[in-house]
Amino acid sequence: MTGLVQIEPLPATRAPKPEWLKARAPLGENYHSLKQLARSLQLHTVCESAQCPNIGECWHHKTATFMMLGNLCTRRCGFCAVPKGRPQPIDLDEPRRVAQAVAALGLEFAVITSVDRDDDLLGGAHAFALVIEEVRRLAPACRVEVLIPDFQGDEEAIRLVVQARPAILNHNIETVPRLYRVARSGARYDRSLRLIEMARQIDPALVTKSGVMVGLGEETWEMVEVFRDLADAGCDILTIGQYLRPSRDHLPMARLYTPQEFKDLKNLALTMGFRHVESGPLVRSSYHAHEQAASTGLARAR
């Protein structure tokens, strides 16, 4: 009898990454000096916490998105790499340290965001108002874009941030309504739209911005509806980027969009009345934020 031959399965081979998804590796003097500055001031950057693919390019140009309110998020969104857990009490000296970093780097445009703090909505909003005020004091030539959570739709919290007069108020809608349950735990599509509408009602001169990811399993017609909803809500600037799965614990990526598809989405969105659209595989909410503001003339000194 012929003996059985055991065949070892070949290891699975991963398809090579398309050229348009290859980002510059983080290195260089500016990268290390910015990292050292953030550590010395006990600050977090979303560039690191969210594993942003553009960290090498942005930090090389001394551009970073500071993340306030700690490094632990109270929500468990299926796409996000920011750590989840029970956060520490809000540190109201943190806005001063962020402004100190902005001033030390000589930034002309700063993007500041935060984790979700559903445990302290007004405290989180107050920290955003404080950081805008502190940057204005320590770096008066710098304009500030804030990328805020939804504050569970709390009007007082939203009003606190808007009345601090940021140059741009950004709140990401992220994906289509059908995917909210799996992608945006604790969020509501209508609530995010209402936030943008409410901000414009509080300050009609405010520049508003939002961002979406593609590749989570949405249909094109669904994404078009999101564009239309955002435009109707008064959103000025739209960013469109590719979802990239941070780990096996996160939602799988349904497909990769091609650069041409990103161009098509941009052209389509522009017909709906957006004043600027940034669309591409590596686009993230704060990617080229200063260039978006400069190219449109929207984010004037406030």
C-alpha positions as CSV (number, residue, x, y, z in Angstrom):
1,M,0.0,0.0,0.0
2,T,1.3,3.4,-1.0
3,G,1.9,5.6,2.0
4,L,-0.1,8.8,2.3
5,V,1.8,12.0,1.4
6,Q,1.0,15.0,3.5
7,I,1.0,18.2,1.6
8,E,1.8,21.3,3.5
9,P,-0.4,24.2,2.4
10,L,1.4,27.1,0.9
11,P,1.3,30.3,3.0
12,A,-1.3,32.8,1.8
13,T,0.3,35.5,-0.4
14,R,-0.9,39.0,0.0
15,A,-1.5,41.1,-3.1
16,P,1.0,43.8,-3.5
17,K,-0.1,47.3,-2.4
18,P,-1.0,49.5,-5.4
19,E,1.4,52.4,-6.0
20,W,-1.3,54.9,-5.1
21,L,-1.5,53.5,-1.6
22,K,2.2,53.7,-0.8
23,A,3.0,56.5,1.6
24,R,6.3,58.0,2.6
25,A,7.9,56.3,5.6
26,P,8.2,58.5,8.8
27,L,11.8,59.7,9.1
28,G,13.9,62.9,9.1
29,E,14.8,65.6,11.6
30,N,11.4,67.3,11.6
31,Y,9.6,64.0,12.3
32,H,11.8,63.3,15.3
33,S,11.7,66.8,16.7
34,L,7.9,67.0,16.4
35,K,7.6,63.6,18.2
36,Q,10.0,64.8,20.9
37,L,8.0,68.0,21.4
38,A,4.7,66.2,21.7
39,R,6.2,63.8,24.3
40,S,7.8,66.7,26.3
41,L,4.4,68.4,26.5
42,Q,2.5,65.2,27.2
43,L,0.4,65.6,24.1
44,H,-1.2,63.0,21.8
45,T,-1.4,63.2,18.0
46,V,-4.1,61.6,16.0
47,C,-1.4,60.9,13.4
48,E,0.0,58.3,15.7
49,S,-3.1,57.1,17.6
50,A,-5.1,56.5,14.4
51,Q,-2.1,55.1,12.5
52,C,-2.5,57.7,9.7
53,P,-0.6,56.7,6.5
54,N,0.4,60.3,5.9
55,I,2.4,60.8,9.1
56,G,5.7,60.7,7.3
57,E,4.7,63.5,4.8
58,C,2.9,65.7,7.3
59,W,5.4,65.5,10.1
60,H,8.2,66.2,7.6
61,H,6.5,69.5,6.8
62,K,5.9,70.2,10.5
63,T,2.1,69.6,10.3
64,A,0.4,67.5,12.9
65,T,-3.2,67.0,14.1
66,F,-3.2,67.3,17.9
67,M,-5.6,65.0,19.8
68,M,-7.0,66.3,23.1
69,L,-9.0,64.8,26.0
70,G,-6.6,61.9,26.5
71,N,-5.8,58.9,24.3
72,L,-8.8,56.6,25.2
73,C,-12.1,56.9,23.4
74,T,-15.4,56.1,25.0
75,R,-16.8,54.7,21.8
76,R,-15.9,51.6,19.8
77,C,-16.2,52.5,16.2
78,G,-15.5,49.5,13.9
79,F,-13.0,51.4,11.7
80,C,-11.0,53.4,14.1
81,A,-7.5,52.5,15.5
82,V,-7.7,55.0,18.4
83,P,-7.5,53.0,21.7
84,K,-10.8,52.5,23.6
85,G,-11.5,52.4,27.3
86,R,-12.3,54.4,30.4
87,P,-10.5,57.7,30.1
88,Q,-8.9,59.8,32.8
89,P,-10.5,63.1,34.0
90,I,-10.3,65.9,31.4
91,D,-7.1,67.9,31.8
92,L,-8.0,71.5,31.3
93,D,-4.3,72.5,31.1
94,E,-3.9,70.5,28.0
95,P,-5.3,73.3,25.7
96,R,-2.5,75.5,26.9
97,R,0.1,72.9,26.1
98,V,-1.3,72.3,22.7
99,A,-1.1,76.0,22.0
100,Q,2.5,76.0,23.3
101,A,3.3,73.3,20.8
102,V,1.6,75.2,18.0
103,A,3.6,78.3,18.8
104,A,6.9,76.4,19.2
105,L,6.4,74.9,15.7
106,G,5.5,78.2,14.2
107,L,2.4,76.8,12.6
108,E,0.2,79.1,10.5
109,F,-2.6,76.5,10.4
110,A,-3.4,74.0,13.2
111,V,-5.8,71.1,13.3
112,I,-7.0,70.0,16.7
113,T,-9.3,67.0,17.4
114,S,-10.2,64.8,20.3
115,V,-11.4,61.4,21.3
116,D,-15.1,61.0,22.1
117,R,-15.8,61.9,25.7
118,D,-19.4,60.8,26.3
119,D,-18.6,60.8,30.0
120,D,-18.2,64.7,30.0
121,L,-19.8,66.4,27.0
122,L,-19.5,70.0,28.3
123,G,-16.0,69.4,29.6
124,G,-14.9,68.3,26.2
125,A,-16.5,71.3,24.5
126,H,-15.0,73.6,27.0
127,A,-11.5,72.2,26.2
128,F,-12.0,73.0,22.5
129,A,-13.1,76.5,23.3
130,L,-10.0,76.9,25.5
131,V,-7.6,75.6,22.9
132,I,-8.9,78.1,20.3
133,E,-8.5,80.9,22.8
134,E,-5.0,79.8,23.9
135,V,-3.7,79.4,20.3
136,R,-5.1,82.9,19.5
137,R,-3.1,84.2,22.5
138,L,0.2,82.3,22.0
139,A,0.2,82.2,18.2
140,P,-2.1,85.0,17.0
141,A,-1.2,84.4,13.3
142,C,-2.3,80.8,13.4
143,R,-5.7,79.8,12.2
144,V,-7.4,76.8,13.9
145,E,-9.5,74.0,12.5
146,V,-11.2,71.9,15.1
147,L,-12.4,68.4,14.2
148,I,-15.0,67.8,16.9
149,P,-17.1,64.8,18.1
150,D,-20.9,64.9,17.9
151,F,-21.2,65.8,21.7
152,Q,-24.4,63.6,21.5
153,G,-26.1,66.5,19.8
154,D,-25.9,68.7,22.9
155,E,-26.6,72.2,21.7
156,E,-24.9,73.9,24.6
157,A,-21.7,72.0,23.9
158,I,-21.8,72.8,20.2
159,R,-22.5,76.4,20.9
160,L,-19.5,76.6,23.2
161,V,-17.2,75.5,20.4
162,V,-18.8,77.6,17.7
163,Q,-18.8,80.8,19.7
164,A,-15.0,80.4,20.3
165,R,-14.8,81.2,16.5
166,P,-12.5,78.6,15.0
167,A,-11.4,79.2,11.4
168,I,-13.0,75.9,10.3
169,L,-15.4,73.6,12.2
170,N,-15.1,70.0,11.0
171,H,-17.2,67.0,12.0
172,N,-16.9,63.8,10.0
173,I,-20.0,62.0,8.9
174,E,-17.7,59.0,8.0
175,T,-20.0,56.6,6.1
176,V,-23.5,56.0,4.8
177,P,-26.5,55.6,7.2
178,R,-26.9,51.8,6.5
179,L,-23.4,51.1,7.9
180,Y,-23.6,53.3,11.0
181,R,-24.5,50.4,13.3
182,V,-21.3,48.5,12.6
183,A,-19.0,51.4,11.8
184,R,-20.0,54.2,14.2
185,S,-20.9,52.8,17.5
186,G,-22.9,55.4,19.6
187,A,-23.2,57.8,16.7
188,R,-26.4,58.8,14.7
189,Y,-26.3,59.9,11.0
190,D,-29.1,62.5,11.5
191,R,-27.4,63.8,14.6
192,S,-24.1,64.4,12.7
193,L,-26.0,66.3,9.9
194,R,-27.9,68.3,12.5
195,L,-24.6,69.3,14.1
196,I,-23.4,71.0,10.9
197,E,-26.8,72.7,10.4
198,M,-26.8,73.9,14.0
199,A,-23.3,75.3,13.8
200,R,-24.2,77.3,10.7
201,Q,-27.3,78.6,12.4
202,I,-25.3,79.8,15.5
203,D,-22.7,81.5,13.2
204,P,-23.7,81.9,9.6
205,A,-20.1,83.0,8.7
206,L,-18.6,79.8,10.0
207,V,-16.7,77.6,7.6
208,T,-17.9,73.9,8.0
209,K,-16.2,70.7,6.8
210,S,-16.9,67.0,6.9
211,G,-15.3,63.8,5.7
212,V,-16.3,60.3,4.4
213,M,-14.5,57.0,3.9
214,V,-15.1,54.7,1.0
215,G,-14.5,50.9,0.8
216,L,-16.6,49.8,3.8
217,G,-19.3,48.2,1.6
218,E,-21.3,51.3,0.6
219,E,-23.0,51.6,-2.8
220,T,-22.3,54.5,-5.0
221,W,-25.8,55.8,-4.8
222,E,-25.7,55.8,-1.0
223,M,-22.5,57.9,-1.1
224,V,-24.1,60.3,-3.5
225,E,-27.0,60.7,-1.0
226,V,-24.5,61.5,1.8
227,F,-22.9,64.2,-0.4
228,R,-26.3,65.7,-1.1
229,D,-27.3,65.6,2.6
230,L,-24.0,67.3,3.6
231,A,-24.4,70.0,0.9
232,D,-28.0,70.7,2.0
233,A,-26.8,71.0,5.6
234,G,-24.5,73.8,4.6
235,C,-21.1,71.9,4.5
236,D,-18.4,74.0,2.7
237,I,-15.5,71.5,2.5
238,L,-15.7,67.7,1.9
239,T,-12.9,65.1,2.2
240,I,-13.1,61.7,0.6
241,G,-10.6,58.9,1.4
242,Q,-10.0,55.2,1.3
243,Y,-10.8,53.1,4.4
244,L,-7.7,51.0,5.3
245,R,-8.3,48.3,7.9
246,P,-6.0,49.0,10.9
247,S,-6.1,45.4,12.2
248,R,-8.0,42.1,12.1
249,D,-10.1,43.4,15.0
250,H,-11.5,46.1,12.8
251,L,-14.1,46.1,10.0
252,P,-12.8,44.4,6.8
253,M,-12.2,46.5,3.7
254,A,-14.8,45.7,1.0
255,R,-12.8,47.1,-1.9
256,L,-10.2,49.6,-3.0
257,Y,-11.3,52.5,-5.1
258,T,-9.0,53.6,-8.0
259,P,-7.6,57.1,-8.3
260,Q,-10.0,57.7,-11.3
261,E,-13.0,56.8,-9.1
262,F,-11.8,59.3,-6.5
263,K,-11.7,61.9,-9.3
264,D,-15.2,61.0,-10.4
265,L,-16.5,61.3,-6.8
266,K,-14.8,64.7,-6.5
267,N,-16.3,66.0,-9.7
268,L,-19.8,64.7,-8.7
269,A,-19.6,66.3,-5.3
270,L,-18.5,69.7,-6.7
271,T,-21.7,69.8,-8.7
272,M,-23.7,69.8,-5.5
273,G,-22.3,73.1,-4.2
274,F,-19.3,72.2,-2.1
275,R,-16.7,75.0,-2.2
276,H,-13.8,72.6,-2.0
277,V,-13.5,68.8,-2.3
278,E,-10.3,66.8,-1.4
279,S,-10.6,63.3,-2.8
280,G,-8.0,60.6,-3.0
281,P,-6.9,57.2,-1.7
282,L,-4.7,58.6,1.1
283,V,-6.9,61.6,1.9
284,R,-7.8,61.9,5.6
285,S,-9.8,64.6,7.3
286,S,-6.8,66.8,8.1
287,Y,-4.6,65.9,5.1
288,H,-3.6,69.1,3.3
289,A,-6.0,71.0,5.6
290,H,-3.9,74.2,5.4
291,E,-3.8,74.0,1.6
292,Q,-7.6,73.5,1.5
293,A,-8.1,76.6,3.5
294,A,-5.6,78.6,1.4
295,S,-6.9,77.4,-2.0
296,T,-10.5,78.4,-1.2
297,G,-9.9,81.5,0.9
298,L,-12.5,80.2,3.2
299,A,-10.7,80.1,6.5
300,R,-10.0,83.7,7.1
301,A,-8.5,85.0,10.4
302,R,-11.3,85.1,13.0
